[in-house]
Amino acid sequence: MILDALINAARYDQLNSRFGAACQLLAETNWATWADGRHELPDLGLVVMVNRYVPKEISQLVPESHRANIDIQYMVSGEEWLGWKPLDESLAVTSPYSAERDVAFYGPALDSGFMLRAGQMAIFFPEDVHAPGGLMPGSSSSEQILKVVVKVPV
């Protein structure tokens, strides 16, 4: 897992052949004009998911992991708490891996994590279990966030 500002994204270009294109797309796009949902970008070999939502209580988050894709989660506006833990046997699988959806789900909610704020990105690899969409601890804000997730093939 990597947490950094998008302005530092070039540091990670060597990790995957598509990271440079993904980070350039994140930096140069006006995401406020994009509709929510999944957008296939075959010319770049990427999938983009535009998400607008109000964060939930941490106890309501569902941990997940992916095998075929690396997630670059970029916070355009707002902030959220993201649960994170390395994938290991201590996590109970609540929904086995689906190759069609590229996701497995776990329980219970994660008790370790970090804040993702506007201008920051979190990169999750297949060995990272993550639980996005959490309300900042101690906050009762109902502010909607705008977050973009780029799915980069492993």
Steps between C-alpha positions, in 0.01 A plus 500: 500500500622848414356828629629818335398825332412471133769759419758234598350230276793491257704329774293187446505474119747210508264284711270425207510587130160673519558710814631800306192516278269445796654778708512739205130432443425567868692828498374641171129412511216715632325220690210723605373476140500119490193295584512259791573140415736282303681634192705267278805662337623232257760727336676527838419148619334645811162510669394812691230508765361842596334497842302765687373400843472592865742298716355241741579399855817291509311203646290487180797467262563169324867409448594382151797395289571453130726260310493616137520877558684758704277779632618859482245683714519878455307742718381789282303678774414425859664246727437150626643237730629188323550176685814308407670177598739261325323194363553207738322201647363695798231654281176307462384473140133600485472477120757292308697650215300561183719513189214662308483793744866477614410526867490303823335633817604456862376561851489646750565871440867603508629685804810643333506757224567859401341819371493574127464870427448706184806481274621171649506153349513156657634210295379154599672189366355144504655436842313799652158463657326835503167641613422833332227748581538564873392804695783673682511377862321749723332671205130521426547677166263416219725658235498316171839401362620455144747215457637339186632144495720390213523125450848414370551140381768314696 
